[in-house]
């Protein structure tokens, strides 16, 4: 099995033709059937806060409070939000998944408002006095594509297929990571190739 993860900034929702072109490229490169390829598309907006932790903070409580605030401010489902806290580097980052680039762009616009940023800062500094928010950054909408390929019956060299697929995505402005997973007598081996 090979898993290909690619991403790039976007300003339009991918069409079915775009997704079909990806499937066709993967089918041809690996020599597999169309049923062996699954393409998943998610649009994301990410943000990061640079903070100072003046004392210890409960990571779960902090992540939950930020998720709840983003859910309320953006009218989202909490399953669409992933929060990561890095105490060592003093960052709190979050990723918000959307079903279209238009939704991701709307989230970006809302998060970029001074009022929204101020509300998030106030929540964190009021609820967690040991935190001081120094800056808030929001990134533009991205498309994240995950292609899963069942390569058990692939007729082409997996290495050559991966190089070919990487070139296809890079030529379209994507960054790509490829993982090959081997199953052998109930053992799973993971080989990660960052392209």
N, C-alpha and C positions, 0 to 999 in steps of 0.2 A: 504494500500500500504506500502511496506517495501522497503527501499533503503539501499543497502549494499555497502560501499566503502572500498576497500582494496588496499594496495600498498606494494611493496617490490622492492629491487634492483634486476635487471635482467641482463643477458648477452646474451639472445637469445629471438627472437620473439616468442610469444605464438603460438602454432599450433591450428588448428581447433579442434583437439582432446582434447587439454587442455581446450578450451572454452566449448566444448560439455560436458566435465567432470564436469565443474562448473555448467552448466545448469542442468545436471542430478542430481547433489547433491542438488541443490536448489529445484528442482521439488519434489524429494523424501522427503526432510526435511519439506517442507511446505505443501505437498499434493496438489499441483496445477498442471495445465496442462503446457506443454512446451511453449505454446503460451502466457502464463501469465508471462514469464520470458524474460527480455531483458538484455543482457550482452554487455557492451561497454568497449573497451580496448584502452587505450592511453598510449604512452610511453613519459616520461618527463625527462628533464634535468633542474635542478634548480641551481641558483647562488645567491650569496648574497654579497653585498658590505657593509662594515662597514665604515660609513662616519661621518664627523663632519659638522653640519650645523652652520655656523658662523653668519648667518643672515637668514631672512625668504626667502623661495623659493616657487615659484608657483608649487604646486604638479602636476597639469595637464601638465604643460609645461615640467617639469622634466620627468614625465612618458613617454610623447610623444617623447621627445628627445632620451631617452634610447631605447624605442621601435624602433624608426627609425634607430638608430645606429646598434642595433642587427639585424634588417632586412637586412641592407646593408652588414654588416660583414658576416652574415651567409647565405645570400640568401634565406630568409624565407618570409612567408606571415605574415603581422602584426597580423592577427587573431590567429596565433600560439603562440603568446607571451603575457604573463600576467605580469604586473609590479605592485609591491606593495611597497609603501613608508611608513616607520614607523619613523616619526620625533622624537617621544619620545625616541625610543631606538637607533636611529642613524643608521638605516639599510635601504637599498634598495634591495629588492629581486625580482627575476624574475623566471618565469616558462616557459619553451618552450616545446610545445607539438609536438610530432612526430608520424608518422604512424607505425614505426617499431623500434625495439631496435637498429638496425644498424644505422638508421638516428639519434636516440638519442645519440648513442655512438660517432658518427661523430661530432655532435654539442658539446658534452662534450670535445672531443679532440681539436676542434677549440677554444672553450672558455678557455681551459687550456693553450693555447699558450701565452707566455709572450707578444708577439706583440699584440694579441687581447686584452688582459687585459690592456696594455698600451694605446691602442686606446680608449678604453672605459673610462679609467681614464682621459685621456687628454680631451675628449669630455666634460665630466662632469665638470671638473675643469676650462676649458676654457669658456664653455657656461654659467656655473653657478659658478662664482667666490666665492660665499658664501659656496661652498662645498669643503671639503678636503677629498679625498678618502684615508682611512687608510689601508684597506685590501680588497681583493677579494677572494671569495671561490666559487668553482664549485663542485656540487655533481654529483655522478655517475648516470647512467641511471636507471630510475625506471619504473615499470609498474603500472599504476593506473587503477583499474577495478571498474566499477560501475554496480551493478546488481539491476535492478528494478523489483520487484515482485508484481503483482496484487494479493493481498491476500483476495480479497472479497469472493472467493469461496474456500479458503484453508480448507483442511480437518484435518489438524494437528494444535496443539496448537502453536500459534505464538511465545510465549516465548520459548518453547522447540525447535522449528524450528530455532530460532535465535541463541540459545546456540549451537545447532548442527552445523549450518553453520559456526559460529565463530570458533568452534573446527576444522572444516575442513580446514579453511583458516590459522589459527594459526599453525596447524601441517605442513603446507606448507611454513611457514616463513613469512606470510603476517601480517601486522597490519590491524585492522578492525574497522570501525565505522558503526553502524546500526541506521537508523532512521525509525520510524514507523509513518505514516501519517494517521490520521483518518478524514473521511469526514462525517459530521453530519449536515443535514439541512443547507447546504451552508456555514457551518463553518469548518475551517480546524484546526485540532489539531496536533501538532508535538511533538513526543516523541523521544528524542535522547538517544541512548544507545551506549556508547563508550566501545568497547571491546578490 
